[in-house]
Structures are given as C-alpha cells and as structure tokens.
Amino acid sequence: MNQPRPRAVGIDLGTTFSAVACLDDLGRPQTLNNGEGDKLTPSVVFFEESEIVVGKEAVKAISTAAAQVAECAKRDLGNRMYEKVLGGRQYPPEALEAWVLNKLRIDAEHQIGAFDKVVITVPAYFDEVRRKATQDAGYMAGFDVMDIINEPTAAAIAFGFQQGGEHAIAAADGMCRILVYDLGGGTFDVTVMEISRDQFVTLATDGDVRLGGRDWDQRLVDYVAEEFIRRCGVDPREDPNTEGRLWRECEDTKRTLSARSKANVACDYKGQAVRLEITRQMFEEMTRDLLDRTAFTTRQTLQAAGLQWSDIDRVLLVGGSTRMPAVCEMLQSITGKELDRSVSPDEAVAHGAAIHAGLLLERHHGQAPRVTIKNVNSHSLGVVARDSATQRQRNAILIPRNTSLPVAAKRIFKTHKASQKSILVQIVEGESASPDDCSQIGKCSVRELPPGLPADTPIEVGFRYAENGRLTVTVSCAGKELCHEIQRDNSLTQEQLASWRQYISGR
C-alpha cells in the first residue's frame, strides 16, 4: 500500500510575527490560520508559572507581566542566551524560537494532519551561526528541517508562482530582474535577483539583522517617554509593565499613521497622564535616519549586482513595515519606478517556503526539478591566519561575499614550527581584514598531526558552502583528512538539542 506523500509546508519565522503555509491539492500555497483564527502569529513567548503561552495571549501579558515575556528572540540568535531572565532562568534564543515553531506546528496539524518536514525561512543577511541556530530551533520544535531559504528568495518564488498562474513557475515566460526590499518587524534585507521560467538566481544581497519596524516603534516610545519626563518629571520606561503598555500604544499609532495623517498616544504612570498628538510628518522626521539606512543599503546592493535602476524590471515590497508611506515614497524616489505590491507582504515569504518545500519533495520522489534556485553568500568566509610580514593575525578570506552558491574553496596554510603537534583553525565571517571585527563562527582543533613534521608544512583548509548558507569545513595534512567538525562556542550540543526537543515538542 502506497504511503501518502508528506505535506509541503513552509514557515516564515519572523522577529515579530510568524506564518505557516502549505500547498493545496492543486499545488497552490495557502496560509494556514492559527488556533485563534489569524494568519499571523506573534513571535512572543510568555512564561506563566508552569505554563508557556505563545502568540496573541503572550502579547497581552506585556502590559501586566512584562518581565515574564520574551519578544524578538530572533535578534538574539547566535548568542548563547536570550538577553532577558525569564522566571529566574535564562533560555537559549533557539528554545524561544522553538516554542513559537511548536505552536505553529500544533495549530497547523489541526487543519492538515500530522507532519514534520518543513522549510524555514531566514533573513538573507543572516550569518552562518544564525542559520545553524534556526535549524536547531526547528529540530527542537519536532521538525525535520529539509532546508532553510532566504526570505527575499522565498518572496521572489511566490511572485514567480503568482505570475505563472495555476501551473506554477514552470508556466512563466521570459526573464525578469527584480529587487526585493524586505523590511520586517526586526530585520531588513535587499536582494537583487533574475527570475525566469525555471531559474531563480540571486545576484547580490545585503541587509541589517537589527533593523526593522521594531526600531520605528522604539522612536515613538522614546519620544513619548521624553515628553512625559518633561511634563511630569518621571520616566514611564522605568516600570516594565508601563513600558509594555506604551509599546503597544506606539505600535498601534505607527499603524494608524500609515492610514491617517495624525494619531493620539496616551501614557499613564504614577497617577499622572499625558496624551500626545503625533502627526505623520513628526513620525517620519524622527525616523528619517532609519529609512536612510535602508536607502543606502538598497543602492549598495544594486551596485554590488553590477546593475543600474534601468536594468530592474520590478521592485517587490515584502514585510509588514513596507506599509509605511515613507518607505514607498523613498523607494519610488530612488528607483524611479512604480512599486510591485502584487504579493502579500505578510504571506509571500511563507508561500515561497511552501513552494520550495514542494519542489524538494518532488525531487525526493524522483521527479526532475522544475526550477533551479541559486543563492549567494551574504558575508565573506575566512580563517584567522598570521601575516608572515607583520606577524599580525588577519582574516584570510576563502569565499568572498556575493559568491554564487554552492561553492567549494581551498587554501594552503603552513605550520609555524618543526614537529608541531596541533593546529587551531578559527573560522570567521565578515569583510574586515581584522578578525576582531568579524563574527566568530567556530573552530576546528586538530591534535593528531603526524609526528616529525618540518616547519612550514602545508595545511589545506577546505570550505564547502551549501545553497542554504551552511558551512562544512575540512582540514588536511600530508594527504590525510584530519578534521571536519566545527566546534561552536554558542551552539547547543546534540544531547542538549535532543533534551530541548523532548521538552518543547514531546518528540
């Protein structure tokens, strides 16, 4: 008896909101509602004594129990622990992300039945450490993570699918160069791509993993708080619950100012109240530098792709923060083009992930791939080496940024002294020549060097960088492969991951 094929499911794991989508019986992506009947689930976790609450109800707790609420854990991925102590305990950010993913899984299973294979999206500008952490979060939530895919790439796939109609990407004709401007709640990406009937090729990507709508909210919070201090002499931000209520007020005000020219913000603290009128012009002036940062990155990405604005056919808007009128005005000004809003800014990324999941399942079942996806790496990869002239440590880059993936690269280094017994290969990610200014991915410690090696014996370090931005390292000496395991300072061990998986998902 034939086993039914697994469902093709994609998850947009966002900083502030997350969504899950699957392909229907006709191969079309559909966003699945959560248990509350909404398409988007707040990426918020509330620790209420022995109960862990995720989503809308967790958001409500920000106003009354802010010290027990974890928000924006995605921004802490790559760190050993989430910045905040919750219930007297610190948690790895992967675990907090896993609780969000687990809720998405449980809610989705009520509609489509049990599943475990998924594709999860990440910002294009995520480094390798954060990508590994995202995969680990998926594992802890009980998933078999088939792949991770860049959010702008997923949005482009959803766009190509939509342009192709019912028969998906394979029906689309011609080649189109698009720039995807993706401003979400906590991260920002720009990606330039060429898409055709059967190919999605990334030409260049750039971004900021700590820039998003949350930062626009922060400006409003700070403005209201400073005005409260001026009028009343106390800072409402000193009380977490008051600050939590102010956050929610300011987030609502930001959304109102996308539809209206003015809005009111109220703040009550220690028996005193302030009500302020905020105009759209005021809001845009206090956040102009944030918008300018995205404009600079957008121009830089186009330049890195070797293109002019006349070469771009579509400018695609993704992410809920692109609803702010100032974003559209800025983009129209620098591009000289009408902006493409044909895909849902909230759902496109999850839809593209579901389509990619479907393509992977087809390939797994022996079907020829209908489409090819080619990405680039967002950061250069190298190892820490000693400069023979200056004796200073430097970043010896093996794979420059915006290199087409997958890619393999090798480089020869030398032992420092005769009869050297061990070597340490430190892997870094970044553009600076100084390793101190780069992100530390991990290290390979090799202690079994052959005895009696002369000084300056060649040591070959090889990198293989996969399409999804995950790295494999090999270290070889005298024709023998010595090491391929990366030791990561901030990653959980396999035993820890298994324990968290059982605790969070029961799997």
C-alpha positions as CSV (number, residue, x, y, z in Angstrom):
1,M,0.0,0.0,0.0
2,N,1.4,3.4,-1.0
3,Q,2.1,5.8,1.8
4,P,0.7,9.3,1.4
5,R,3.2,11.9,0.4
6,P,4.2,14.3,3.2
7,R,2.7,17.8,3.1
8,A,4.8,20.6,1.6
9,V,4.9,23.1,4.5
10,G,6.8,26.4,4.7
11,I,7.3,28.6,7.8
12,D,8.2,32.3,7.9
13,L,9.8,32.5,11.3
14,G,9.6,36.3,11.8
15,T,11.0,38.5,14.5
16,T,7.6,39.9,15.4
17,F,5.1,37.7,13.5
18,S,5.3,34.2,12.0
19,A,3.2,32.4,9.5
20,V,2.9,28.8,8.1
21,A,1.7,27.9,4.6
22,C,1.2,24.6,2.8
23,L,0.4,23.6,-0.8
24,D,-3.2,22.6,-1.5
25,D,-4.2,19.7,-3.7
26,L,-3.6,21.8,-6.8
27,G,-0.1,22.8,-5.7
28,R,-1.1,26.4,-4.7
29,P,0.2,27.9,-1.5
30,Q,-2.3,28.7,1.3
31,T,-1.6,30.4,4.6
32,L,-3.0,28.3,7.5
33,N,-4.8,30.1,10.3
34,N,-3.6,29.6,13.8
35,G,-5.7,28.5,16.7
36,E,-7.0,32.0,17.2
37,G,-8.2,32.2,13.6
38,D,-5.4,34.6,12.4
39,K,-3.0,34.2,9.6
40,L,-0.1,35.7,11.6
41,T,1.1,34.5,15.0
42,P,3.0,37.0,17.2
43,S,6.5,35.6,17.9
44,V,6.1,36.2,21.6
45,V,6.5,33.7,24.5
46,F,5.0,34.2,27.9
47,F,6.2,32.2,30.9
48,E,3.2,32.0,33.3
49,E,4.4,29.9,36.2
50,S,4.4,26.3,34.8
51,E,2.6,27.2,31.6
52,I,4.2,28.5,28.4
53,V,1.9,30.7,26.3
54,V,2.8,31.7,22.7
55,G,1.2,34.2,20.4
56,K,-1.7,36.7,20.9
57,E,-2.2,35.9,24.6
58,A,1.5,36.3,25.2
59,V,1.3,39.8,23.7
60,K,-1.4,40.7,26.1
61,A,0.8,39.8,29.0
62,I,3.3,42.5,28.0
63,S,1.1,45.1,29.7
64,T,0.8,43.1,33.0
65,A,3.7,40.7,33.3
66,A,6.4,42.2,31.0
67,A,9.3,40.6,33.0
68,Q,8.0,37.1,32.0
69,V,7.6,37.8,28.3
70,A,10.2,37.1,25.6
71,E,10.0,39.2,22.4
72,C,12.2,39.4,19.3
73,A,14.2,36.3,20.3
74,K,15.2,36.1,16.6
75,R,17.5,39.1,17.1
76,D,19.4,37.1,19.8
77,L,20.0,34.0,17.6
78,G,23.8,33.3,17.6
79,N,24.1,34.3,21.2
80,R,24.4,31.7,23.9
81,M,21.4,33.1,25.9
82,Y,18.5,35.4,25.3
83,E,19.1,38.8,26.9
84,K,16.4,38.6,29.5
85,V,16.0,36.4,32.5
86,L,12.5,34.7,32.5
87,G,11.2,33.2,35.6
88,G,14.6,33.2,37.2
89,R,16.1,31.4,34.3
90,Q,17.9,32.3,31.1
91,Y,17.0,30.4,27.9
92,P,18.8,29.9,24.6
93,P,17.2,32.0,21.9
94,E,16.8,28.8,19.8
95,A,14.5,27.4,22.5
96,L,12.3,30.5,22.5
97,E,12.1,30.3,18.7
98,A,11.3,26.6,19.0
99,W,8.2,27.3,21.2
100,V,6.9,29.7,18.5
101,L,7.5,27.0,15.9
102,N,5.9,24.4,18.1
103,K,2.7,26.4,18.3
104,L,2.7,26.9,14.5
105,R,3.0,23.1,14.1
106,I,0.3,22.2,16.6
107,D,-2.2,24.8,15.1
108,A,-1.4,23.6,11.5
109,E,-1.8,19.9,12.4
110,H,-5.4,20.6,13.4
111,Q,-6.0,21.6,9.8
112,I,-3.8,19.4,7.6
113,G,-2.9,16.5,10.0
114,A,0.4,15.5,11.4
115,F,3.6,16.5,9.5
116,D,7.2,17.0,10.3
117,K,9.0,18.1,7.1
118,V,9.3,21.8,6.7
119,V,11.3,24.6,5.0
120,I,12.0,27.5,7.4
121,T,13.0,31.0,6.1
122,V,15.8,33.2,7.4
123,P,16.9,36.8,6.5
124,A,19.3,36.8,3.6
125,Y,21.8,38.7,5.7
126,F,21.8,36.0,8.5
127,D,25.3,34.7,9.0
128,E,26.1,31.0,9.2
129,V,25.8,30.9,13.0
130,R,22.3,32.3,13.0
131,R,21.3,29.9,10.2
132,K,22.6,26.9,12.2
133,A,20.6,28.3,15.2
134,T,17.4,28.5,13.1
135,Q,17.8,24.9,12.0
136,D,18.4,23.9,15.6
137,A,15.2,25.7,16.6
138,G,13.3,23.7,14.0
139,Y,14.7,20.5,15.3
140,M,13.8,21.4,18.9
141,A,10.2,22.1,17.8
142,G,9.9,18.5,16.5
143,F,10.6,19.2,12.8
144,D,12.7,17.6,10.1
145,V,14.0,20.8,8.6
146,M,14.5,19.9,4.9
147,D,16.1,23.3,4.2
148,I,16.3,26.9,5.2
149,I,15.8,29.5,2.5
150,N,16.4,33.2,2.4
151,E,13.3,35.3,2.9
152,P,13.7,37.6,-0.2
153,T,14.3,34.4,-2.3
154,A,11.1,32.9,-0.9
155,A,9.1,36.0,-1.7
156,A,10.5,36.0,-5.3
157,I,9.5,32.4,-5.7
158,A,5.9,33.3,-4.5
159,F,6.0,36.2,-7.0
160,G,7.1,33.9,-9.8
161,F,4.5,31.4,-8.9
162,Q,1.8,34.0,-8.9
163,Q,3.0,35.4,-12.3
164,G,2.9,31.8,-13.7
165,G,-0.7,31.2,-12.6
166,E,-2.2,27.9,-11.7
167,H,0.7,25.8,-13.2
168,A,3.3,27.5,-11.0
169,I,6.6,28.8,-12.0
170,A,7.0,26.4,-15.0
171,A,4.4,28.4,-16.9
172,A,6.1,31.8,-16.5
173,D,7.8,33.2,-19.6
174,G,10.8,35.4,-20.1
175,M,13.4,36.7,-17.7
176,C,12.7,39.4,-15.1
177,R,15.2,41.3,-12.9
178,I,13.7,42.2,-9.6
179,L,14.8,43.9,-6.4
180,V,13.2,42.6,-3.3
181,Y,13.0,45.2,-0.5
182,D,12.1,43.2,2.7
183,L,11.5,45.3,5.8
184,G,10.1,43.2,8.5
185,G,9.5,43.7,12.2
186,G,13.1,43.1,13.2
187,T,15.3,42.6,10.2
188,F,15.9,44.2,6.8
189,D,17.1,42.6,3.5
190,V,17.6,43.8,0.0
191,T,18.2,41.2,-2.7
192,V,18.6,41.6,-6.5
193,M,17.5,38.5,-8.5
194,E,17.0,37.3,-12.0
195,I,14.0,35.1,-12.3
196,S,12.8,33.2,-15.4
197,R,10.5,30.2,-16.1
198,D,12.8,27.7,-14.4
199,Q,15.5,29.7,-12.6
200,F,15.8,32.0,-9.6
201,V,19.3,33.4,-9.5
202,T,20.4,35.8,-6.7
203,L,22.9,38.4,-8.0
204,A,23.6,40.3,-4.7
205,T,22.2,40.7,-1.2
206,D,22.7,42.9,1.8
207,G,20.9,43.9,4.9
208,D,20.8,44.5,8.6
209,V,19.7,41.9,11.1
210,R,19.0,44.6,13.7
211,L,16.8,47.0,11.7
212,G,13.1,46.7,11.3
213,G,9.7,48.0,12.3
214,R,10.5,47.5,15.9
215,D,13.1,50.3,15.7
216,W,10.4,52.7,14.3
217,D,8.3,51.7,17.3
218,Q,11.2,52.5,19.6
219,R,11.5,56.0,18.3
220,L,7.8,56.7,19.2
221,V,8.2,55.1,22.7
222,D,11.3,57.2,23.4
223,Y,9.6,60.4,22.1
224,V,6.5,59.9,24.3
225,A,8.6,58.9,27.3
226,E,10.8,62.0,27.0
227,E,7.8,64.2,26.7
228,F,6.3,62.5,29.8
229,I,9.6,63.2,31.7
230,R,9.5,66.9,30.6
231,R,5.9,67.3,31.8
232,C,5.7,65.1,34.8
233,G,9.3,64.5,36.0
234,V,9.2,60.7,35.9
235,D,10.2,58.2,33.2
236,P,7.4,55.7,32.3
237,R,10.0,53.3,30.9
238,E,11.4,52.5,34.4
239,D,8.4,50.2,35.0
240,P,8.4,47.2,32.6
241,N,4.6,46.9,32.6
242,T,4.1,50.6,31.9
243,E,6.7,50.4,29.2
244,G,4.9,47.3,27.7
245,R,1.6,49.2,27.5
246,L,3.4,52.2,25.9
247,W,5.0,49.8,23.4
248,R,1.6,48.5,22.3
249,E,0.2,52.1,22.1
250,C,3.0,53.2,19.9
251,E,2.8,50.2,17.7
252,D,-0.9,50.9,17.1
253,T,0.0,54.6,16.5
254,K,2.5,53.6,13.8
255,R,-0.1,51.5,12.0
256,T,-2.6,54.3,12.3
257,L,-0.2,56.8,10.8
258,S,0.1,54.6,7.7
259,A,-3.6,55.2,7.1
260,R,-4.1,58.7,8.6
261,S,-2.2,61.9,8.9
262,K,-2.3,62.0,12.7
263,A,-3.0,59.9,15.8
264,N,-3.0,60.2,19.6
265,V,-0.9,58.4,22.1
266,A,-1.8,58.1,25.8
267,C,0.5,57.3,28.6
268,D,-0.4,56.9,32.3
269,Y,2.2,56.4,35.1
270,K,2.2,57.0,38.8
271,G,-1.2,58.8,38.8
272,Q,-0.2,61.2,36.0
273,A,-1.3,61.1,32.4
274,V,-0.1,62.5,29.1
275,R,-2.0,62.5,25.8
276,L,0.0,63.5,22.7
277,E,-0.9,64.1,19.1
278,I,1.6,62.6,16.7
279,T,1.4,63.6,13.1
280,R,2.8,61.5,10.2
281,Q,5.3,64.2,9.4
282,M,6.6,64.2,13.0
283,F,6.9,60.4,12.9
284,E,8.7,60.5,9.6
285,E,11.2,63.1,10.8
286,M,12.0,61.2,14.0
287,T,12.7,58.0,12.0
288,R,14.3,59.5,8.8
289,D,17.7,58.2,9.6
290,L,16.3,54.6,9.8
291,L,14.8,55.0,6.4
292,D,18.0,56.5,5.1
293,R,19.9,53.4,6.2
294,T,17.6,51.2,4.1
295,A,18.1,53.5,1.1
296,F,21.9,53.3,1.4
297,T,21.8,49.5,1.6
298,T,19.4,49.4,-1.4
299,R,21.8,51.4,-3.6
300,Q,24.8,49.4,-2.4
301,T,23.1,46.1,-3.3
302,L,22.2,47.3,-6.8
303,Q,25.8,48.4,-7.2
304,A,27.1,45.0,-6.0
305,A,24.9,43.3,-8.6
306,G,26.6,45.5,-11.3
307,L,23.3,46.9,-12.4
308,Q,21.6,50.3,-12.9
309,W,18.0,51.1,-12.0
310,S,17.1,50.9,-15.7
311,D,18.1,47.2,-15.5
312,I,15.5,46.4,-12.8
313,D,12.1,45.4,-14.1
314,R,10.2,45.1,-10.7
315,V,10.7,46.4,-7.2
316,L,9.0,44.0,-4.9
317,L,7.8,45.0,-1.4
318,V,7.9,42.4,1.3
319,G,7.4,42.7,5.1
320,G,4.7,44.4,7.0
321,S,6.8,47.5,7.6
322,T,6.7,48.4,3.9
323,R,3.2,49.6,4.5
324,M,4.6,52.8,5.9
325,P,4.0,55.6,3.3
326,A,7.6,57.0,3.8
327,V,9.0,53.7,2.6
328,C,7.1,53.7,-0.6
329,E,7.9,57.4,-1.3
330,M,11.6,56.8,-0.7
331,L,11.7,53.8,-3.0
332,Q,9.8,55.5,-5.8
333,S,12.2,58.4,-5.5
334,I,15.4,56.5,-5.7
335,T,14.2,53.9,-8.2
336,G,12.0,56.0,-10.5
337,K,9.7,53.0,-10.7
338,E,6.2,52.0,-9.6
339,L,6.4,49.5,-6.8
340,D,5.1,46.0,-7.1
341,R,2.6,45.1,-4.3
342,S,1.2,42.0,-6.1
343,V,2.3,39.6,-3.4
344,S,1.0,39.9,0.2
345,P,3.8,41.5,2.3
346,D,2.8,39.3,5.2
347,E,2.3,36.0,3.5
348,A,4.6,35.9,0.5
349,V,7.6,34.6,2.4
350,A,5.7,31.6,3.9
351,H,4.1,30.9,0.5
352,G,7.6,30.8,-1.2
353,A,8.9,28.5,1.5
354,A,5.9,26.1,1.0
355,I,6.6,26.1,-2.8
356,H,10.3,25.3,-2.2
357,A,9.2,22.5,0.2
358,G,7.0,21.1,-2.6
359,L,9.9,21.2,-5.1
360,L,12.2,19.4,-2.6
361,L,9.6,16.7,-2.0
362,E,9.2,16.2,-5.8
363,R,13.0,15.8,-6.1
364,H,13.0,13.3,-3.2
365,H,10.4,11.3,-5.1
366,G,12.5,11.1,-8.2
367,Q,10.9,13.9,-10.2
368,A,13.0,16.2,-12.3
369,P,13.3,19.6,-10.7
370,R,11.0,22.2,-12.3
371,V,13.0,25.1,-11.1
372,T,16.6,25.9,-10.0
373,I,17.3,28.3,-7.1
374,K,20.8,29.9,-6.9
375,N,21.7,32.0,-3.9
376,V,24.8,34.0,-2.9
377,N,26.5,34.2,0.4
378,S,25.8,37.4,2.3
379,H,29.2,37.5,4.2
380,S,32.7,36.6,3.3
381,L,34.1,33.4,4.9
382,G,37.7,33.0,6.0
383,V,40.1,31.7,8.6
384,V,42.4,33.5,11.1
385,A,45.9,33.4,9.8
386,R,49.2,35.1,10.7
387,D,50.6,37.6,8.2
388,S,54.2,36.5,7.5
389,A,55.4,40.1,7.0
390,T,53.7,41.7,10.1
391,Q,53.2,38.6,12.3
392,R,49.7,40.0,13.0
393,Q,46.5,38.0,12.7
394,R,44.3,38.7,9.7
395,N,41.2,37.3,8.1
396,A,42.3,35.1,5.2
397,I,39.1,35.1,3.0
398,L,38.4,31.8,1.2
399,I,34.9,32.7,-0.1
400,P,34.1,36.4,-0.8
401,R,30.6,37.7,-0.2
402,N,28.1,37.5,-3.0
403,T,29.7,34.4,-4.4
404,S,27.2,32.1,-6.1
405,L,26.3,29.0,-4.1
406,P,27.0,26.1,-3.7
407,V,30.8,26.7,-3.7
408,A,33.9,24.9,-2.5
409,A,37.2,26.7,-1.8
410,K,40.6,25.6,-0.5
411,R,43.6,27.5,0.7
412,I,47.0,26.4,1.9
413,F,48.5,27.5,5.2
414,K,51.7,26.4,6.9
415,T,52.8,25.1,10.3
416,H,54.7,27.6,12.4
417,K,57.4,25.3,13.8
418,A,59.0,21.9,13.4
419,S,57.3,18.9,15.0
420,Q,54.2,20.9,15.6
421,K,51.7,18.6,17.2
422,S,48.4,20.5,16.8
423,I,46.8,23.4,14.9
424,L,43.8,25.5,15.6
425,V,41.7,26.7,12.6
426,Q,39.5,29.6,13.6
427,I,36.6,30.3,11.2
428,V,35.3,33.8,10.8
429,E,32.7,35.6,8.8
430,G,33.0,39.2,7.7
431,E,34.6,41.7,5.4
432,S,37.3,43.2,7.7
433,A,40.9,42.2,7.4
434,S,41.0,42.2,11.2
435,P,39.5,39.0,12.8
436,D,38.4,41.1,15.8
437,D,35.9,42.9,13.6
438,C,34.4,39.7,12.2
439,S,31.9,37.2,13.5
440,Q,33.4,34.1,15.0
441,I,31.7,31.0,13.6
442,G,33.7,28.3,15.4
443,K,36.9,26.4,15.3
444,C,38.5,23.1,14.3
445,S,41.1,21.8,16.7
446,V,43.5,19.3,15.1
447,R,45.6,17.4,17.6
448,E,46.7,14.4,15.6
449,L,49.3,15.9,13.3
450,P,51.8,13.3,12.0
451,P,55.0,13.3,14.1
452,G,58.2,14.9,13.0
453,L,56.7,17.5,10.6
454,P,59.1,20.1,9.4
455,A,58.3,23.8,9.8
456,D,56.2,25.3,7.0
457,T,54.4,22.0,6.3
458,P,51.4,22.7,4.2
459,I,48.0,22.5,5.9
460,E,45.0,22.6,3.5
461,V,41.8,24.1,4.7
462,G,38.7,23.5,2.6
463,F,35.3,25.1,2.8
464,R,32.1,23.9,1.3
465,Y,29.2,26.4,1.4
466,A,25.8,25.0,0.7
467,E,22.9,26.7,-1.1
468,N,21.2,27.4,2.2
469,G,24.3,29.1,3.7
470,R,25.5,26.3,5.9
471,L,29.2,25.5,6.1
472,T,31.3,22.3,6.1
473,V,35.0,22.5,6.8
474,T,37.8,20.0,6.1
475,V,41.4,20.2,7.3
476,S,44.0,18.1,5.6
477,C,47.8,17.5,6.0
478,A,50.1,15.2,4.1
479,G,47.2,13.9,2.1
480,K,45.2,12.9,5.1
481,E,41.9,14.5,6.2
482,L,42.2,15.3,9.8
483,C,39.2,17.3,10.9
484,H,35.7,18.3,9.7
485,E,33.8,19.0,12.9
486,I,33.3,22.7,13.7
487,Q,33.3,23.5,17.4
488,R,30.9,26.3,18.1
489,D,31.1,28.4,21.2
490,N,27.4,29.4,21.4
491,S,25.7,26.3,19.8
492,L,24.0,23.6,21.8
493,T,25.3,20.1,21.8
494,Q,23.3,17.3,20.1
495,E,22.5,16.0,23.6
496,Q,21.1,19.4,24.7
497,L,19.2,19.7,21.4
498,A,17.6,16.3,21.9
499,S,16.6,17.2,25.5
500,W,15.1,20.5,24.4
501,R,13.2,18.7,21.6
502,Q,11.6,16.3,24.0
503,Y,10.8,19.1,26.5
504,I,9.3,21.5,23.9
505,S,7.6,19.2,21.4
506,G,7.4,15.9,23.1
507,R,9.1,14.2,20.1
